[in-house]
């Protein structure tokens, strides 16, 4: 019996070895990662990279969404309001700051796909008040890719106290001249003013407020019910229904000092359409899914989201610029992402199209180190596949 048992044992080992060899030779996976294993690994990656800085300096907290191959995890840290002891959840509303730009860019892409506008249309085709020599040569595509060369004092630090009414904004653009050597389409200069011009062009083309355009053409088709551009009141606070205001965070400086009231909006532009966008981690997870080509009923919207991700100018070996999105090359992978920030809010959405992984980070404090996602988190998630 002992000899027979030994022979059976060796046959089992030999058969297992042949099976393993066949997997290697045929290029098949040797061991499939179970959902439980993946869940544990995702949680370890987030805990190692995000948790240590999520509630630094007792300055609010963080809502995050992590996407891996069609599955989404949510991780929340800290408080939406210290005074109210209100915890952050996946449905808490945050100011997205410049992450709004990817929605404006998507409207432009969708309009071009539907034949309603062209990327090489000059901006003054729509904003007819513009007649300056330089501005007449600036196009929609250049504005969407930050290659117009237009750069006002309000676009970069040190931040001025000056803000613009509509007429003042048009006047300064008409009298604006570039630095030596700068030409439309020839360089990448990040410009908030450029996206305000895009918003104006979209409103003029369709005869509708930008908020309605974003809602009707992007948010409703995707089922994003918690993303909005609330009207800004005279005190710079968002005008929201009480049940929505209860979901909005209090903003903090990086050192924990409260800045403004919940729903506070900071802007250098004092005219309609320049309102800031608010959203939740749960809603942006829906948007992230659509950026991978899933979840929308309108195929043209999915195509527009893909169009916005295509690099339009290479800035350096490590960085390229698409329509609002940036393309970043880290550790042999290509990341498409967009950070945004104010003195009381930080936002980030980034993903690796080839690996089907992505991250949303929403913090109610300034200067949250989003580079953690860009440099470490997305690389680690990519290695799970």
RAKAWO-V141196 format. One record per helix or strand of 3 or more residues. SS is the DSSP state (helix for helix, strand for strand). FROM is the first residue (numbers start at 0). TO is the last residue. If there is no record, write none. Layout:
[[SS/FROM/TO] [SS/FROM/TO]]
This chain:
[[helix/1/25] [helix/34/53] [helix/55/57] [strand/60/67] [strand/70/80] [strand/92/94] [helix/96/112] [helix/122/124] [helix/134/136] [helix/139/143] [helix/152/154] [helix/165/173] [helix/191/205] [helix/209/221] [helix/241/244] [helix/280/290] [helix/298/307] [strand/318/320] [strand/325/329] [strand/332/341] [strand/344/351] [strand/356/362] [helix/370/381]]
